[in-house]
Amino acid sequence: MTVSLPLVLILGFFAWGAIKFLGVRPWIVVLIALFGFWLSHTFLAPAIESGTRSGVGVVNGSHD
């Protein structure tokens, strides 16, 4: 069975859980998200994308 969920939904769920149950302040969640957007426009973006695709492939059982 394959379930397709947008990544932003999953990350939003984890952010909500961190705020609700772990006591993480909302401004820290916003800061981490902004840092991620900034990081995606640097020279590290291809390596991050490759690692993410490899991780998804391993989880899905279809790694190349």
Beta strands, then each sheet from edge to edge (+ up, - down):
end
